Amino acid sequence: MSRLDDLPYAGARRGELLNLRWSDVDLDGKQITITGPAGVVDGERKGRPRAARHRDRAPRMLINAYNHPKGGRPPAEPLPYARLHDLRHIHATTLLLAGVPVHVVTARLGHADPAITLRVYAHVVRSAETAAADVFAKAIKAA
């Protein structure tokens, strides 16, 4: 279960977001319940939000609008292209680099086992291990 105001930061899969129904939303409690992914039958998405292709285009359209404003100057640093699913990876990477325990990140992502999270985000964990070694080395020098 996730808080509604945390939804953009929930690390949910695209299909899980597409599967949301009003019955999954508790406005008074400010919580949502993610029940699973939207279904695909014979290669076609069935059931809830059929406009999935349009949702996939939304990030690209927003990024293009920012990078190429109508009648304005482009930003000094344009935004890179990002898919909707990239937000899930940003979520996990940010949590791991901030020192959130792997089992907590695993639960937020809905992975069955921390080994999955460690395998997918091994490069992030290695980066955190290097940073931890640097912190330890500085502590030893200061002592």
Salt bridges, closest charged atoms under 4 A:
ASP5 OD2 - ARG3 NH2 3.05
GLU16 OE2 - ARG13 NH1 2.75
GLU44 OE2 - LYS46 NZ 3.56
ASP56 OD1 - ARG14 NE 2.62
ASP86 OD1 - ARG83 NH2 2.73
